[in-house]
Amino acid sequence: MAQQQPAMIDSLDFAILGAIGLGTAAWFGRKKIAERFFKAAPPPPPAPVQAPKNERNFVKIMQEQGRRVIFFYGSQTGTAEDYASRLAKECSQRYGVSCMTADIELYDLSYLDTVSPDMLVFFIMATYGEGEPTDNAVEFWELVTEEEPAFSKDESDPTTSLKNLRYVMFGLGNRTYEQYNEVCRILDKKLINLGAQRVGERGEGDDDGSLEEDFLTWQETMWPAFCEALGVDEHSARSGPREATYKIDELEISPDSDNVYLGELAEKSDKSKIIYDAKRPYLAPIESRILFDEPDRHCLHIEFDITDSNLIYHTGDHLALWPSNSEVEIGRLANVLGISHKLDQVVDVCAVDKAAAKKSPFPVPTTYRTILRHYLDICAPVSRQTLMALVEFAPEEIKPRLHELATDKDAYRLQVSEAVRNLGEVVEYVVSGGGSPEGVLAGVPFDLIVESISRLQPRYYSISSSSKETPKKISATVVTLAYQPTTSPERTVYGVATHFLYNVYARSHNSNEVLKAGGYPTYDIQGPRNTYLEPQVRLPVHVRRSTFKLPRNPACPVIMIGPGTGVAPFRAFVRERAFHKKSGRPVGPTLLFFGSRTQQDFLYADEWPGLFETLNEEKEGEPNTASRLITAFSRESAKKVYVQHRLQETGEEVWGLINKGAYLYVCGDAKSMARDVHQTFVNLAVAYGGKTEEQAHDFIKTLRSTGRYQEDVWS
C-alpha cells in the first residue's frame, strides 16, 4: 500500500519492495490546476462498466433489505475493506443492528441526499500516495470535492444538500507523507459543509506507527456515539457466542474437477469478453535477469509482455503483481490448524447473510491448500482482535499467553507487531517449550480463519520502462527483502512477493541449488493448473495509473533523485527522454542522482553511459545540455555519502535549473531519504535563492502544488 499509502501496508512486502509505487505527486482534484500544471498526465483508463444508475442506489437497497447502517470502504490494499467488515460484524452481532458493507465504487453516492435520518453511513477511507483517494474511491471523491456537487435531488441550497445524512469517518494514512490522511480530512470537511452531521470523532490511523492500535482506540469512543445516534442500549450489547460470517462446506468433489478453483484470481468467463484490470489480472509472459546477486540480497529486472491484453501503461505508472504464499508458511499454518492431512479437500465458502454484497471472499469451490496459498494473506502479522477471537477455541494451556498478547498492547507490540509474527508463528511462539504446535488450533472453525485473515493483495512496483519506447513491455526492478526483527533477531522475515519472484527466476534459470543453499522459502510456482509455467513463464499482473509523470514538454529540465530501487521510474524517465532526443525533439538538462551501498549494487550501470551520451548529443547547433548521472556510494568512503549530500554539492547548478523551470522527482524511502532531500532543497533555496527558511518552505510547497516537485515514495 496502505499513504498505501496503499494506504496501507497489509503485510511486510509493502514496506520496502523494489520501487514500490505508494507515493506520487499531489492529488490534483481541482481540474483546472491539473490541466494547467500537469499536462503530462495521460487520461485515466476507461472506467469499469457500471450497473445502471438506479441499480446502484444504495439507499433503495438498504430500505428493501431493512438495513440501517452501511459501511463504505475506499481501499487500495484491502486493509480498509477488512476494517469495514470487522465493524459490520460488530454492528450486527454485538449491537443487533442490521447493516451491510459496500465497495464504494459499486454504488452511486449521489443518493447520499436521500439517506433517511434513522440511517447511519460509515466511510472507512484510505489515503495513498500524496493525498490521493484509492482507485475505487475516485468517483466519490470527484463528486464530493466538486464546487457544486450534483446529488440526486436538485437542492437550491447546497449547504443543506445532505442535511439528513449522519455519518462516521475513519481514515487510514501514514505520517511519513506530507498529506497525512488527506482524503478522510477533506471528505469530512466537505460533508459537513454540505449539511451532514458526523457522529463521534473522526478517527485517523497511522500506518507508520500502529494502525491497528489507532483503529481499536478509536472504537472505544465511536461505539458509544454509534449507540446514542441509533437509540441502541450500549449496556445491553450482546456478548454470547460468535456468529459465523461464512459457512464452510466440505464437498465430495475431486480437486482435479474443472469446476474447482485452484488459485484463479477471478471467476471463469468468456475469454472473448475479458477486460483485464485489478479484479481480473492478466497472466503476462515474463523474462527476467539478475542485476546483482549478493549473499543477502538479489535484484531482478523483470519484463512483462502485455501484447495480448487490453492493458495500457504510461511512463511513471505502477505495475501490480499478485504473489503466492510460500510453502513453508502454508505448512506452518495448516499444521497448527490441524488440516495438514486434508489440504486438498474441496470446500465451498459462502456468506451466511444471503443478502451480503459478496457471496464469497474468493472464487469457490476451492481447496484448503489453495485458500492458504493464493487467497489469504497468511504471512501478515496477526491482529489483536483476531487473537482475542481465537482465545475461546484455544487449549487451556495456551489461553493465558494468547490472551495476554490480545489484551496487552506492549506485549503485542514486542512479540507480534515489531516481531512481524503471522498467525502460525504466534501459535508456535506461545507453545514454545510446552509441546508441539501441531493441531493446537484444530478447534478453531475455519470460517473464523477466512473471516479474520485479509485477502492476499497485489504488490505495487514503479514501472522501470518507457511506454514510448516499449508500449507492449513493462519492466519492474525488484530487490529481495529479508531481515531479522529487532525484537526477535533469531528469526528471518522474508518478503512474500520478492522471494516469490526470486523463486520464479531461479527455477526458470535452473538455479534451484541457489534457493537451497540460501535457505530461502520455496514456493509452488506452477500456478493454478500449471498456468504460470506453460506454455511459458507467466505471472498475474495489472496496471495502476499514477500521477508521477514527466513534464509534457521534454525541453523542460528534470532533476531526479532515486537511491537503490528508487531509480526504477527514473530508468523509464531517462529512456523516454533519450527516445525523444533520438526522434529529433529538443530535450532539456537531465540530472539523475543515484545512490547505493557500493558499486556492486549499481543498478543499470551498463545502460547509463549510452543513454546520457544520447541526451548530450548536439543536433543542428543545439548546445550540450550537460545531462549526467551523479552517484553516491555510501560504503566506499570513510564518511558515508548519500544522494542528499551530492545534491547539496551540486546546489548552485541545481538551483539554476529550478529557476529555469526544472521539475523535481524523488523516489525511494519516505521516512528518511525523502525528508532529507526535501530539506536539502529548502537549504538550496536559502543558500542560492536568498530566501528565509519560512520562504524556502513555502517555495517548495508551491512547487509541489503545481506539480513541479513530485514524489513516488514508500515507508
C-alpha positions in Angstrom: 0.0 0.0 0.0 -1.9 1.3 2.5 -0.3 6.7 2.4 -0.7 2.6 0.7 -0.5 4.7 1.5 -1.6 1.9 0.0 -2.5 3.4 2.1 -2.0 0.8 3.9 0.6 -1.8 4.4 -1.2 -5.1 4.8 2.0 -7.1 5.2 5.7 -6.9 5.1 6.3 -6.6 1.4 4.7 -3.1 1.1 7.4 -1.6 3.2 10.5 -1.8 1.1 9.8 -3.9 -2.0 11.7 -2.8 -5.1 10.5 0.6 -6.3 7.0 0.1 -4.8 4.7 2.8 -6.1 3.0 4.1 -3.0 3.5 7.8 -3.3 3.1 10.1 -6.2 2.6 13.8 -6.9 -0.1 15.7 -5.0 -3.6 14.9 -5.9 -5.0 17.4 -8.4 -8.6 17.3 -7.6 -9.1 20.7 -9.0 -9.3 20.0 -12.7 -8.2 23.5 -13.8 -5.0 23.2 -11.8 -4.3 19.7 -13.1 -4.8 20.8 -16.7 -2.6 23.8 -16.3 0.3 22.4 -14.4 0.3 18.7 -15.1 -0.4 18.2 -18.7 1.9 15.2 -18.9 -0.6 13.0 -17.1 -2.4 10.8 -19.6 -6.2 10.4 -19.5 -7.4 7.9 -16.9 -8.1 4.4 -18.1 -11.7 3.6 -19.1 -13.9 3.2 -16.0 -15.2 -0.2 -15.2 -18.6 -1.0 -16.6 -21.1 0.1 -14.0 -24.6 -1.1 -13.4 -27.4 1.3 -14.4 -27.7 4.2 -12.0 -30.9 3.0 -10.4 -29.4 -0.3 -9.7 -26.6 1.4 -7.8 -29.0 3.2 -5.5 -27.6 2.0 -2.1 -30.4 3.8 -0.2 -33.1 1.8 -2.0 -31.2 -1.4 -1.4 -30.9 -0.7 2.3 -34.6 0.1 2.5 -35.6 -3.1 0.7 -33.3 -5.2 2.9 -34.1 -3.5 6.1 -30.5 -2.2 6.7 -29.9 0.8 9.0 -26.2 1.1 8.6 -23.9 0.8 5.6 -20.1 0.6 5.7 -18.4 2.1 2.6 -14.7 1.4 2.2 -12.2 3.1 0.0 -9.4 0.5 -0.1 -6.2 0.1 -2.1 -4.5 -2.9 -0.4 -7.5 -4.4 1.4 -7.0 -3.0 4.9 -9.9 -0.5 4.8 -12.1 -3.3 3.4 -11.0 -5.5 6.3 -11.8 -2.8 8.8 -15.2 -2.2 7.3 -16.0 -5.9 7.5 -14.9 -6.1 11.2 -17.0 -3.1 12.1 -20.0 -4.5 10.3 -19.8 -7.8 12.2 -19.6 -5.9 15.5 -22.5 -3.8 14.4 -24.8 -6.7 13.7 -23.6 -9.4 16.2 -22.9 -7.2 19.2 -25.4 -4.4 18.8 -28.1 -6.3 16.8 -28.3 -3.6 14.1 -28.8 -4.8 10.5 -26.1 -3.5 8.2 -24.1 -4.1 5.0 -20.6 -3.5 3.7 -20.0 -1.9 0.3 -17.2 -1.2 -2.1 -17.7 2.5 -2.7 -17.2 2.3 -6.4 -20.1 -0.1 -6.9 -22.8 2.3 -5.8 -23.9 5.8 -6.8 -23.1 8.1 -3.9 -25.2 10.9 -5.4 -28.1 9.3 -3.5 -26.5 10.4 -0.2 -29.1 13.1 -0.1 -31.9 10.5 0.2 -30.5 8.8 3.2 -33.1 8.8 5.9 -32.4 10.3 9.4 -32.6 6.9 11.1 -29.8 5.5 9.0 -26.0 5.8 9.5 -23.3 5.8 6.9 -19.7 4.8 7.7 -16.8 5.9 5.5 -13.6 3.8 6.0 -11.3 5.7 3.7 -7.6 5.1 2.9 -5.3 7.7 1.6 -2.5 6.6 -0.7 0.4 8.5 -2.3 0.5 12.2 -1.7 -3.1 12.8 -0.6 -4.8 10.7 -3.3 -8.0 8.7 -2.9 -7.8 4.9 -3.6 -8.7 3.8 -7.1 -12.2 2.6 -6.0 -13.0 5.9 -4.3 -12.2 8.3 -7.2 -15.8 8.7 -8.4 -17.0 9.5 -4.8 -14.0 11.9 -4.3 -14.8 13.8 -7.5 -18.5 14.0 -6.6 -17.9 15.5 -3.1 -15.0 17.8 -4.0 -16.8 19.5 -6.9 -17.5 23.2 -6.2 -21.2 22.3 -6.5 -21.7 18.6 -6.0 -24.6 17.2 -8.0 -26.7 14.9 -5.8 -29.9 13.1 -6.9 -32.2 16.0 -5.8 -32.0 19.5 -7.2 -31.3 21.2 -3.9 -31.3 25.0 -4.2 -29.2 25.5 -1.1 -26.0 23.3 -1.4 -25.2 23.8 2.3 -28.2 21.7 3.2 -28.0 19.1 0.4 -27.0 16.4 2.9 -29.0 17.6 5.9 -30.4 14.2 6.7 -27.0 12.4 6.4 -25.4 11.1 9.6 -22.0 9.5 9.1 -19.0 8.1 10.8 -15.5 8.6 9.4 -12.2 6.7 9.9 -9.1 7.3 7.8 -6.1 5.2 7.1 -2.9 7.1 6.4 0.8 7.3 7.0 2.5 10.2 8.8 5.7 9.9 6.7 3.7 11.5 3.9 3.0 15.3 3.9 -0.7 14.8 3.1 -1.3 12.5 6.1 -4.9 11.2 5.9 -5.8 13.9 3.5 -8.7 12.0 1.9 -10.7 11.5 5.1 -9.9 15.0 6.3 -11.1 16.7 3.1 -14.2 14.4 2.8 -15.1 15.1 6.4 -14.9 18.8 5.9 -16.9 18.7 2.6 -19.7 16.6 4.0 -20.1 18.9 7.0 -20.2 21.9 4.6 -23.0 20.2 2.7 -25.1 19.9 5.9 -24.2 16.4 7.0 -23.6 15.5 10.7 -20.7 13.5 11.8 -21.4 11.0 14.6 -18.5 10.8 17.1 -14.9 11.9 16.4 -13.2 11.4 13.1 -10.7 8.5 13.5 -7.3 8.5 11.9 -4.9 5.6 11.8 -1.2 5.9 11.2 0.4 3.0 9.4 3.9 4.3 10.2 3.0 3.8 13.9 0.4 1.3 14.8 -2.6 1.4 12.5 -4.3 -1.5 14.4 -4.0 0.2 17.8 -5.3 3.5 16.4 -8.3 1.6 15.0 -9.0 -0.2 18.2 -8.6 3.0 20.3 -11.0 5.0 18.0 -13.7 2.3 18.5 -13.7 2.9 22.3 -15.4 6.3 21.8 -17.1 5.5 18.5 -19.3 2.7 19.6 -21.0 4.8 22.4 -21.6 7.6 19.9 -23.0 5.0 17.5 -25.4 3.6 20.1 -26.6 7.1 21.1 -27.2 8.0 17.4 -29.3 4.9 16.7 -31.0 4.6 20.1 -29.3 1.4 21.0 -28.7 0.4 24.6 -24.9 0.2 24.8 -25.1 -1.8 28.0 -27.3 -4.5 26.6 -24.8 -5.3 23.8 -24.7 -9.0 23.1 -21.8 -11.0 24.4 -22.8 -14.5 23.6 -21.0 -17.0 21.3 -19.8 -15.7 18.0 -21.9 -15.9 14.9 -20.2 -17.1 11.7 -19.9 -14.8 8.8 -19.2 -17.6 6.4 -20.4 -21.1 6.0 -17.8 -23.8 5.1 -19.0 -27.0 3.4 -16.6 -29.8 2.5 -17.7 -31.2 -0.8 -17.4 -34.7 -2.4 -15.6 -33.3 -5.4 -12.2 -34.1 -6.8 -9.8 -31.2 -6.7 -9.0 -32.1 -10.4 -12.5 -31.2 -11.4 -12.8 -28.3 -13.9 -15.3 -26.6 -11.6 -12.8 -26.3 -8.8 -10.7 -23.1 -8.5 -7.1 -23.8 -7.7 -5.8 -20.2 -7.5 -7.5 -18.4 -10.3 -7.9 -14.8 -9.1 -11.2 -14.2 -10.8 -14.2 -16.3 -11.7 -14.2 -18.0 -15.1 -15.7 -16.1 -18.0 -15.9 -15.9 -21.8 -12.4 -15.2 -22.9 -13.5 -13.1 -25.8 -15.1 -10.6 -23.4 -12.3 -10.4 -20.8 -11.2 -7.0 -19.7 -8.0 -7.2 -17.6 -7.9 -5.0 -14.5 -7.4 -5.1 -10.7 -10.3 -7.5 -10.4 -9.1 -9.8 -13.2 -5.3 -9.6 -13.6 -3.6 -10.7 -16.8 -1.2 -13.6 -17.0 1.7 -11.9 -18.6 4.6 -13.8 -20.2 7.9 -12.7 -18.4 11.6 -12.6 -19.0 13.9 -12.0 -16.1 17.6 -11.3 -15.5 19.7 -10.7 -12.4 21.1 -7.2 -11.8 23.2 -8.1 -8.8 23.5 -11.2 -6.7 24.8 -10.8 -3.1 24.7 -13.3 -0.2 21.8 -11.4 1.5 20.2 -9.6 -1.4 19.3 -10.2 -5.0 18.0 -7.7 -7.5 15.9 -8.7 -10.6 15.0 -6.9 -13.7 11.7 -8.5 -15.0 9.9 -7.7 -18.2 6.2 -8.4 -18.6 4.7 -8.8 -22.1 1.2 -7.3 -22.3 0.8 -7.7 -26.1 -2.2 -10.0 -26.0 -4.1 -8.0 -23.4 -6.1 -4.8 -23.2 -3.6 -3.4 -20.7 -2.1 0.0 -21.4 0.5 1.8 -19.4 2.1 5.2 -19.3 5.6 6.0 -18.2 5.5 6.5 -14.4 2.6 4.2 -13.7 2.7 1.2 -11.3 2.7 -2.5 -12.0 0.7 -4.6 -9.6 1.9 -8.2 -9.2 -0.1 -10.9 -7.5 2.1 -13.2 -5.5 1.5 -16.6 -3.8 2.4 -17.6 -0.2 5.5 -19.8 0.5 5.1 -23.5 1.1 6.8 -23.0 4.5 4.1 -20.7 5.7 1.3 -22.8 4.2 2.6 -25.8 6.0 3.1 -23.9 9.3 -0.5 -22.6 9.4 -2.0 -25.9 8.2 -0.1 -27.7 11.0 -1.4 -25.5 13.8 -4.9 -25.6 12.4 -4.8 -29.4 12.2 -5.7 -29.6 8.5 -2.4 -30.8 7.0 -4.0 -34.2 6.2 -6.8 -32.6 4.2 -5.3 -29.7 2.3 -6.6 -30.9 -1.0 -10.2 -31.3 0.4 -12.6 -29.3 -1.8 -14.7 -26.7 0.1 -17.4 -24.2 -0.6 -17.3 -20.9 1.3 -20.4 -18.7 1.2 -21.7 -15.8 3.2 -24.2 -16.7 5.9 -26.1 -13.4 5.2 -28.0 -14.2 2.0 -28.1 -10.5 1.1 -24.4 -9.9 1.6 -22.7 -8.0 -1.2 -20.0 -10.7 -1.5 -21.2 -14.3 -1.5 -17.7 -15.5 -1.1 -14.4 -13.7 -0.4 -12.7 -15.6 -3.3 -13.6 -17.9 -6.2 -15.2 -21.2 -5.0 -15.4 -24.1 -4.8 -11.7 -24.4 -3.9 -9.4 -26.3 -1.6 -7.8 -25.6 1.8 -4.4 -25.6 0.2 -5.5 -23.1 -2.5 -7.0 -20.8 0.2 -3.8 -20.7 2.1 -1.5 -20.4 -1.0 -3.4 -17.9 -3.1 -6.3 -16.3 -1.3 -5.4 -15.3 2.3 -2.6 -13.1 3.5 -1.3 -15.7 5.9 2.2 -14.0 6.3 0.9 -10.7 7.6 1.2 -10.0 11.4 -2.0 -11.3 13.1 -4.2 -8.6 14.7 -5.0 -8.3 18.4 -8.7 -8.6 17.5 -8.1 -11.9 15.8 -6.0 -13.3 18.7 -8.9 -12.4 21.1 -11.3 -14.2 18.8 -9.1 -17.3 18.9 -8.8 -17.4 22.7 -12.3 -19.0 23.0 -11.2 -22.0 20.9 -7.6 -22.4 22.2 -6.5 -25.2 24.6 -6.4 -24.2 28.3 -2.6 -24.5 28.4 -2.0 -21.6 26.0 -5.1 -19.5 26.7 -3.3 -17.2 29.2 -0.4 -16.4 26.8 -2.8 -15.9 23.9 -5.0 -13.7 26.0 -2.0 -11.6 27.1 -0.9 -10.9 23.5 -4.5 -10.0 22.6 -5.0 -7.6 25.5 -1.6 -6.3 26.5 -0.6 -3.6 24.0 3.1 -3.7 24.9 3.3 -7.5 24.7 1.6 -7.5 21.4 3.8 -4.7 20.0 7.1 -6.5 21.0 6.1 -10.1 20.2 3.8 -9.7 17.3 3.8 -6.3 15.6 7.5 -5.5 15.7 8.5 -9.2 15.5 6.3 -9.5 12.4 4.8 -12.8 13.5 2.0 -14.2 11.5 -0.7 -16.4 13.0 1.2 -19.7 12.6 4.3 -18.1 14.1 2.4 -16.7 17.1 1.0 -20.1 17.9 4.5 -21.6 17.7 5.7 -18.8 20.0 3.1 -19.3 22.7 3.6 -23.1 22.8 7.4 -22.9 22.7 8.8 -25.1 25.4 5.4 -26.5 26.1 4.9 -29.2 23.5 4.2 -29.4 19.8 2.1 -26.7 18.0 0.5 -29.4 15.8 -3.2 -29.2 15.9 -3.2 -26.6 18.7 -5.9 -24.6 16.9 -7.8 -27.6 15.5 -10.8 -26.5 17.4 -11.0 -23.1 15.6 -13.8 -23.0 13.0 -12.2 -22.5 9.6 -14.7 -19.8 8.8 -13.1 -17.7 11.6 -9.8 -18.0 9.8 -11.3 -16.9 6.5 -13.1 -14.0 8.3 -10.0 -12.9 10.2 -7.2 -13.0 7.7 -7.3 -10.5 4.9 -7.2 -11.4 1.2 -3.8 -11.7 -0.3 -3.2 -8.4 -2.2 -1.0 -7.4 -5.1 2.3 -5.7 -4.5 3.0 -2.5 -6.4 6.2 -1.6 -8.3 7.2 1.6 -10.1 7.5 0.7 -13.7 11.1 1.0 -15.0 10.3 1.1 -18.7 9.2 3.8 -21.1 5.8 3.4 -22.7 7.0 5.4 -25.7 9.9 3.0 -26.2 8.3 -0.3 -25.3 4.5 0.1 -25.2 3.8 -3.6 -25.0 6.5 -4.5 -22.5 6.6 -3.4 -18.9 9.6 -3.8 -16.7 10.0 -3.8 -12.9 13.1 -3.7 -10.7 12.8 -5.9 -7.6 15.2 -6.4 -4.7 14.5 -9.4 -2.4 13.6 -8.5 1.2 14.9 -10.4 4.2 15.7 -9.2 7.7 15.9 -10.0 11.4 13.3 -8.1 13.5 15.0 -6.3 16.4 12.6 -7.9 19.0 13.2 -11.4 17.5 16.7 -11.4 15.9 16.9 -15.2 15.8 14.3 -15.2 13.1 14.5 -14.1 9.4 11.4 -12.5 7.9 11.1 -12.8 4.1 9.2 -10.6 1.8 6.4 -12.6 0.3 6.4 -11.2 -3.3 10.1 -10.6 -3.8 11.0 -14.1 -2.8 8.2 -15.5 -4.9 9.7 -13.7 -7.8 13.2 -14.9 -6.9 11.9 -18.4 -6.9 10.4 -17.9 -10.3 13.7 -16.6 -11.6 15.8 -19.3 -10.0 13.7 -22.1 -11.3 13.3 -20.8 -14.8 17.1 -20.4 -15.0 17.7 -23.9 -13.5 19.2 -22.4 -10.3 17.3 -24.4 -7.7 20.5 -25.1 -5.8 20.8 -21.3 -5.1 17.4 -21.5 -3.3 18.5 -24.4 -1.2 22.0 -23.0 -0.4 20.5 -19.7 0.7 17.8 -21.3 2.9 15.2 -19.3 1.2 11.5 -20.2 1.4 10.2 -22.2 -1.5 7.1 -21.5 -3.5 4.9 -23.6 -5.7 5.3 -21.5 -8.9 3.2 -23.7 -11.2 0.1 -21.6 -10.5 -3.4 -23.0 -10.9 -3.3 -25.9 -13.3 0.3 -25.1 -14.2 -0.8 -21.9 -16.0 2.2 -20.0 -14.6 4.7 -22.3 -16.4 3.0 -23.5 -19.6 3.4 -22.7 -22.4 5.9 -20.2 -20.9 6.5 -18.5 -17.6 3.7 -16.1 -16.9 2.5 -14.2 -13.8 -0.7 -12.3 -12.9 -0.5 -8.5 -13.2 -2.4 -5.4 -13.8 -1.5 -1.7 -14.2 -2.3 1.1 -11.8 -2.5 4.7 -13.0 -0.1 7.1 -11.4 0.4 10.9 -11.4 4.2 10.6 -11.2 4.9 11.9 -14.7 7.4 13.7 -16.8 6.6 17.3 -18.0 4.7 17.2 -21.3 7.4 19.4 -22.8 10.7 17.4 -22.9 12.6 20.6 -23.2 11.9 21.3 -19.5 14.9 20.4 -17.2 14.3 17.5 -14.9 16.2 16.6 -11.7 15.7 13.1 -10.3 16.8 11.6 -7.0 16.4 7.9 -6.7 18.7 5.7 -4.5 18.5 1.9 -4.7 15.4 0.6 -6.4 14.1 4.2 -6.2 15.9 4.6 -9.5 13.4 2.3 -11.2 11.0 5.0 -12.6 14.0 7.2 -13.5 15.3 4.5 -15.7 12.0 4.8 -17.5 12.2 8.7 -17.5 15.8 8.7 -18.9 15.0 6.2 -21.5 11.9 8.2 -22.6 13.9 11.4 -22.8 16.6 9.6 -24.8 13.8 8.3 -27.1 12.6 11.9 -27.7 16.2 13.0 -28.4 16.6 10.3 -31.0 13.3 11.3 -32.5 14.6 14.9 -33.0 12.8 16.6 -30.2 14.7 19.1 -28.0 15.3 17.6 -24.6 16.3 19.8 -21.6 19.0 19.1 -19.0 18.5 15.7 -17.3 20.2 15.2 -13.9 19.9 11.9 -12.1 21.2 11.4 -8.5 21.6 7.7 -7.8 22.8 6.2 -4.5 23.7 2.7 -3.3 25.9 1.0 -0.8 28.7 0.0 -3.2 29.3 -0.2 -7.0 28.4 -3.9 -6.7 24.7 -2.8 -6.5 24.9 0.0 -9.0 21.7 -0.7 -10.9 21.7 -0.5 -14.7 25.4 0.7 -14.6 25.8 -0.7 -18.2 22.9 1.4 -19.6 23.6 4.9 -18.2 26.6 5.8 -20.3 24.9 5.3 -23.6 21.7 7.0 -22.5 23.4 10.1 -21.3 25.6 10.2 -24.3 22.4 10.3 -26.4 21.0 13.0 -24.2 24.1 15.1 -24.7 24.4 14.8 -28.4 24.4 18.1 -30.3 22.0 18.4 -33.1 21.8 21.3 -35.6 23.8 23.6 -33.3 21.8 22.8 -30.2 24.0 23.4 -27.2 25.1 20.5 -25.0 22.6 20.1 -22.2 25.1 18.7 -19.6 22.8 15.8 -18.7 24.5 13.4 -16.4 24.4 10.8 -13.7 25.7 11.7 -10.2 26.4 8.8 -7.9 26.8 8.3 -4.1 28.2 5.0 -2.9 27.7 5.3 0.9 30.1 2.5 1.9 33.0 3.2 -0.3 34.4 6.1 1.7 35.3 6.8 5.4 32.4 9.1 5.7 29.0 7.9 4.4 27.8 9.9 1.4 24.2 9.9 0.4 22.2 11.4 -2.5 21.3 14.5 -0.5 25.0 15.2 0.0 25.6 15.1 -3.7 22.6 17.2 -4.3 24.0 19.8 -1.9 27.4 19.7 -3.6 25.7 20.4 -6.9 23.5 23.1 -5.3 24.3 26.1 -7.4 23.7 24.2 -10.7 20.5 22.6 -9.4 19.2 26.0 -8.2 19.9 27.4 -11.6 17.9 24.7 -13.3 15.0 25.2 -10.8 14.9 28.9 -11.8 14.7 27.7 -15.4 11.5 25.7 -14.7 13.0 22.3 -13.7 10.8 19.5 -12.5 12.0 17.7 -9.3 11.4 14.0 -8.8 12.1 11.9 -5.7 11.6 8.1 -5.4 12.5 5.9 -2.5 12.3 5.8 1.3 9.8 8.3 2.6 10.9 8.3 6.3 14.5 9.4 5.9 15.7 9.9 2.4 12.8 11.8 1.0 12.7 14.1 4.1 16.4 14.7 3.8 16.1 15.5 0.1 13.2 17.9 0.8 15.3 19.7 3.5 18.2 19.9 1.0 16.0 21.7 -1.5 14.9 24.1 1.3 18.6 24.7 2.1 19.3 25.4 -1.6 16.5 28.0 -1.7 18.1 29.7 1.3 21.7 29.5 0.1 21.2 30.4 -3.6 17.7 31.9 -3.7 18.2 34.4 -0.8 15.1 33.2 0.9 14.4 32.9 4.6 13.7 29.4 6.0 10.0 30.1 6.0 10.0 31.5 2.5 12.0 28.5 1.3 9.5 26.0 2.8 6.6 28.0 1.1 8.6 27.9 -2.2 9.0 24.1 -2.1 5.3 23.8 -1.2 4.4 25.8 -4.2 6.5 23.5 -6.4 4.6 20.6 -5.0 1.2 22.1 -5.6 2.0 23.0 -9.2 3.3 19.5 -10.0 7.0 20.5 -10.3 8.0 18.6 -7.1 6.8 15.0 -7.3 7.4 12.0 -5.0 6.9 8.3 -5.5 7.9 7.1 -2.0 7.2 4.4 0.5 7.7 4.0 4.2 
